[in-house]
Amino acid sequence: MTNHLDTIFSPGLYLDRDKKAFAFIKDRLLHQEPCAVVCMYGNGKDYLFHNLVKEFENLKLPYNLKVLNTISADELKDFADMLQTEIEPTLCMVNLRIGKDVSWFIEVLEELRVKRGHNFVSFVNAYAGDVYDALRKMEKPLVNSLVIKELIPYEDAIYIIQELSERFEFYPTDEQKHDIYQWSYGHVGLLRSLFLLKRQYPDKIFDANFLIHEPTVLERLTNIINDIPEGKMQLLLQKKVGIVDMMFFEKFGYVTPDGKLFHPLLEKLIPKQTKSTNSPFSHTEMEVLAYLKEHANDVISREDIGKLVWGEEEWEDKYSDWAIGQLIYRLRKKLEYSSGAGTIQTQKGKGFIYKNN
């Protein structure tokens, strides 16, 4: 479906929900109102942020534009400290993917809003887990003008599949498209992973047993679970959450109106996540990290990691450069919060090196 809005957006904003969110957020910011976009982990938020930043850079408003796109709580703290020293009119735009609740930052934004009035305007683009407590407390910088990016319908999924088809030169049949969407349950990140999986196995009809053993699908689902405060998903599965938490889970699409988890594979993974609370690392992550540590200071190729993840016999058929990149990203992120942990460095074109601190 094409409409008059298409001419003002980059190719990254082809979903109606994103175009409407863009127009709404732009209007709120121009009226000097704090606003936010929040969604379930991996449900497609970054394109919107980058388009909004570009738009406000071009508008040349009488505000100092302060932009942060971060996965680091330390970097967020430095940014918050900087905002508190600003004296000129400020427009603050922040894209969060921290992996833990940083609702304290929303409190900082509220303090600045109260103190400076219309001379301080903020936009927050975040996953629900990053601002969980602030959402439950109805903090104004989030809920005054809040857009929740919901799970997408099949009609919108087709746009994403078309974009991926052009990029990867794989054009699924209608039956394959339905198979991809059916198992994504409208989650944008899962939809992308399933498209690539269908490209790899075009004749395979997806089922739960097949998907639960696929690293890229496991990663997506595990991130959704881990984004929510520890234990909440288990309580949800046991139907022991309170009214406020249940409203939160329903609003952001984690559960259906009848109280069931939005994706059936989540139920298979939640017990595994809660039983392993002593370690933030999944089984695959621990295996790869142990291998990297064992060969500290040596270059480990992506192929070596692929053999660990998918096995010596199948790794070539199942190999995904993107999946390896995401695995290393998660390891780096978790090492950042592990006391005394080393670092993983990239050797461009060669692989990765683990360095002890």
C-alpha positions in Angstrom: 0.0 0.0 0.0 1.5 3.3 -1.1 0.4 6.7 0.3 1.4 10.4 0.3 3.7 9.8 3.2 6.1 7.6 1.2 7.9 10.5 -0.4 9.2 11.9 3.0 10.7 8.7 4.4 13.8 6.7 3.7 13.4 3.1 2.5 13.8 2.0 6.2 10.4 3.3 7.0 8.1 1.3 4.8 5.7 0.0 7.5 2.6 2.0 8.3 3.2 1.7 12.0 6.7 3.3 11.6 5.4 6.1 9.4 2.6 7.0 11.8 5.1 6.8 14.7 7.5 9.2 12.8 4.8 11.7 12.2 3.5 11.6 15.8 6.9 11.9 17.4 8.0 14.7 15.1 4.8 16.6 15.9 5.3 16.1 19.7 8.9 17.2 19.6 8.1 20.3 17.6 5.5 21.1 20.2 8.2 20.8 22.9 6.7 17.7 24.5 8.7 14.7 25.8 7.9 11.5 24.0 9.1 7.9 23.6 8.9 4.8 21.4 9.1 1.5 23.3 8.8 -2.1 22.0 9.6 -5.7 22.8 13.2 -6.6 22.3 14.1 -7.0 18.6 10.7 -5.8 17.3 12.2 -3.2 15.0 13.0 0.3 16.5 16.3 1.5 15.1 15.2 2.6 11.6 12.7 5.0 13.2 15.4 6.5 15.5 17.9 7.1 12.7 15.2 8.7 10.5 14.1 11.0 13.2 17.6 12.1 14.0 18.3 12.9 10.4 15.0 14.8 10.2 15.8 17.0 13.2 19.4 17.6 12.0 18.0 19.0 8.8 15.4 21.2 10.5 18.0 23.5 12.1 15.9 24.2 15.2 17.0 26.7 17.9 18.0 23.8 20.2 21.3 22.0 20.8 20.7 18.5 19.4 22.2 15.9 21.7 22.1 12.4 20.3 23.1 9.1 21.9 22.8 5.6 20.4 24.2 3.2 23.0 24.5 -0.3 24.4 26.6 0.9 27.4 25.2 1.9 30.8 28.5 3.7 31.5 28.2 5.7 28.3 24.6 6.5 29.2 25.7 7.8 32.6 28.3 10.1 31.0 25.6 11.4 28.6 23.3 12.1 31.6 26.0 14.0 33.4 26.6 16.1 30.2 22.9 16.9 29.9 22.9 18.2 33.5 25.6 20.7 32.6 23.8 22.1 29.5 22.4 25.7 29.8 21.3 26.2 26.2 17.9 24.9 24.9 18.4 21.2 24.3 16.7 18.5 22.3 17.9 15.1 23.6 17.4 12.0 21.4 18.4 8.6 22.9 18.3 5.1 21.4 18.8 2.5 24.1 19.8 -1.2 23.9 21.4 -1.7 27.3 20.1 -5.1 28.2 19.2 -4.1 31.8 16.8 -1.7 33.4 18.2 1.9 33.3 15.0 3.7 34.5 17.2 6.0 36.5 17.9 7.8 33.2 14.2 8.5 32.7 14.2 10.1 36.2 17.1 12.3 35.1 15.1 13.4 32.1 12.1 14.2 34.2 14.2 16.3 36.6 15.6 18.3 33.7 12.1 18.7 32.2 10.8 20.1 35.5 13.8 22.3 36.0 14.2 23.7 32.5 10.6 23.6 31.1 10.4 23.9 27.3 14.1 24.5 27.1 14.6 20.8 27.5 12.8 18.3 25.3 13.6 14.6 25.1 12.9 11.6 22.9 13.6 8.1 24.1 13.7 5.0 21.8 14.0 1.9 23.9 13.3 -1.8 24.4 10.7 -2.4 27.2 13.3 -4.1 29.5 15.6 -1.0 29.4 12.9 1.2 31.0 10.7 -1.4 32.7 10.5 0.2 36.1 9.9 3.7 34.6 7.0 2.3 32.5 5.4 0.7 35.6 5.8 4.0 37.5 4.3 5.9 34.6 7.2 8.4 34.4 6.2 11.4 32.3 9.2 11.4 29.8 7.9 8.0 28.7 4.2 8.0 29.0 3.2 11.6 28.2 3.4 10.8 24.4 4.2 7.1 24.2 4.2 5.0 21.0 4.2 1.2 21.5 5.6 -0.7 18.5 3.3 -3.7 18.3 3.7 -7.0 16.6 3.0 -6.6 12.9 0.3 -8.0 10.7 0.9 -10.2 7.7 0.4 -7.2 5.3 3.3 -5.4 6.9 5.4 -8.5 7.1 5.3 -8.7 3.3 7.1 -5.3 3.0 9.9 -6.6 5.1 10.1 -9.9 3.1 10.2 -7.9 -0.1 13.1 -5.7 1.2 15.0 -8.8 2.3 14.3 -10.6 -1.0 16.0 -7.7 -2.9 19.0 -7.7 -0.5 19.6 -11.4 -0.4 18.3 -12.3 -3.9 15.9 -14.9 -2.5 12.3 -14.6 -3.5 10.1 -17.0 -1.4 6.8 -18.3 -2.7 3.5 -17.4 -1.1 3.6 -20.6 0.8 7.1 -19.9 2.1 6.1 -16.4 3.1 3.2 -17.7 5.1 5.5 -20.2 6.8 8.0 -17.5 7.7 5.3 -15.2 9.1 3.4 -17.9 10.9 6.4 -18.7 13.1 7.4 -15.1 13.6 4.1 -14.3 15.2 4.5 -10.8 13.9 7.9 -10.2 15.6 10.1 -8.2 13.3 13.4 -9.6 14.4 12.1 -13.2 14.3 10.7 -12.5 10.8 14.2 -11.5 9.6 15.8 -14.6 11.1 13.2 -16.9 9.7 13.6 -15.4 6.2 17.3 -16.2 6.2 16.5 -19.6 7.6 14.0 -20.2 4.8 16.7 -19.1 2.3 19.0 -21.6 3.7 16.4 -24.4 3.8 13.9 -23.5 1.1 12.2 -26.9 1.1 11.9 -27.2 4.8 8.4 -26.6 6.4 9.1 -25.1 9.8 8.1 -26.8 13.0 8.8 -26.4 16.7 11.3 -29.2 16.9 13.4 -27.8 14.0 13.3 -24.1 15.1 14.1 -24.8 18.7 17.5 -26.1 17.6 18.4 -23.2 15.3 20.8 -20.7 16.9 19.5 -17.6 15.2 15.9 -18.4 16.4 17.1 -19.3 19.9 19.1 -16.1 20.1 16.0 -14.0 19.3 13.8 -15.7 21.8 16.4 -15.8 24.5 17.0 -12.0 24.1 13.2 -11.4 24.5 13.3 -13.4 27.7 16.4 -11.8 29.1 15.3 -8.3 28.4 12.6 -8.5 31.1 13.7 -8.4 34.8 14.9 -11.8 36.0 12.1 -14.1 37.1 9.2 -12.1 35.6 8.8 -14.4 32.6 8.7 -17.5 34.8 6.0 -15.9 37.0 4.1 -15.0 33.8 4.3 -18.6 32.7 3.0 -19.7 36.1 0.3 -17.0 35.9 1.5 -15.5 39.2 2.2 -11.9 38.0 0.2 -9.0 39.5 -2.3 -6.9 37.6 0.2 -4.1 36.8 2.7 -6.6 35.4 0.1 -8.4 33.4 -1.1 -5.1 31.9 2.5 -4.4 30.9 3.0 -7.8 29.3 -0.3 -7.5 27.3 0.4 -3.9 26.2 3.8 -4.8 24.8 2.6 -8.0 23.1 4.4 -10.6 25.3 1.0 -12.3 26.0 -2.1 -12.7 24.0 -5.5 -11.4 25.3 -6.2 -14.8 26.7 -3.0 -14.7 28.8 -0.8 -17.0 26.7 2.8 -16.2 25.7 2.8 -14.7 22.2 5.2 -17.4 20.9 4.9 -21.0 21.8 8.6 -21.7 21.8 9.1 -19.2 24.7 7.5 -21.7 27.1 10.2 -24.2 26.2 13.0 -21.8 26.9 11.9 -19.9 30.0 12.6 -22.7 32.5 16.1 -23.1 31.1 16.7 -19.4 31.6 15.5 -19.3 35.2 17.4 -22.4 36.3 20.7 -20.9 35.1 20.6 -17.7 37.1 24.2 -18.1 38.3 25.5 -17.4 34.8 24.4 -14.7 32.3 25.8 -16.8 29.5 23.8 -19.4 27.4 25.2 -22.8 26.8 26.5 -21.9 23.4 28.0 -18.6 24.6 29.8 -20.4 27.4 31.3 -22.9 24.9 32.5 -20.2 22.6 33.9 -18.1 25.4 35.7 -21.1 26.9 37.3 -21.8 23.5 38.3 -18.1 23.1 39.8 -18.1 26.6 41.7 -21.3 26.0 43.2 -19.7 22.9 43.7 -16.3 24.4 45.8 -13.9 22.3 45.4 -16.2 19.2 43.2 -15.2 16.2 40.1 -17.4 16.1 38.4 -17.4 12.7 34.6 -17.1 12.2 34.8 -20.6 10.7 36.3 -22.0 13.9 33.4 -20.4 15.9 30.9 -21.8 13.3 32.2 -25.3 13.9 31.6 -24.9 17.7 28.1 -23.5 17.2 26.8 -25.9 14.5 29.2 -28.8 14.7 32.0 -30.1 12.4 29.6 -31.9 10.0 26.9 -29.3 9.6 28.5 -25.9 10.1 29.1 -25.2 6.4 25.4 -25.8 5.6 24.1 -23.8 8.6 26.8 -21.1 8.7 25.5 -17.5 9.2 28.0 -14.6 9.3 25.2 -12.5 10.9 24.6 -15.1 13.6 28.4 -15.2 14.4 28.4 -11.4 14.6 25.4 -11.4 17.0 27.0 -14.1 19.2 30.2 -12.0 19.5 28.1 -8.9 20.2 26.3 -10.7 23.1 29.5 -12.0 24.5 31.1 -8.5 24.5 28.0 -7.0 26.1 27.9 -9.6 28.9 31.7 -9.4 29.5 31.3 -5.7 30.0 29.3 -6.4 33.2 31.4 -9.4 34.4 34.0 -8.5 37.0 37.6 -9.2 35.9 36.5 -10.4 32.5 38.6 -9.9 29.4 37.7 -8.4 26.1 37.1 -9.7 22.6 38.8 -7.8 19.8 38.1 -8.0 16.1 40.9 -8.6 13.6 39.4 -7.4 10.4 39.2 -10.1 7.8 40.7 -12.7 10.1 38.5 -13.3 13.1 38.6 -12.5 16.9 41.1 -12.4 19.7 40.3 -12.8 23.4 42.5 -10.6 25.6 42.8 -11.0 29.4 42.5 -7.8 31.4 
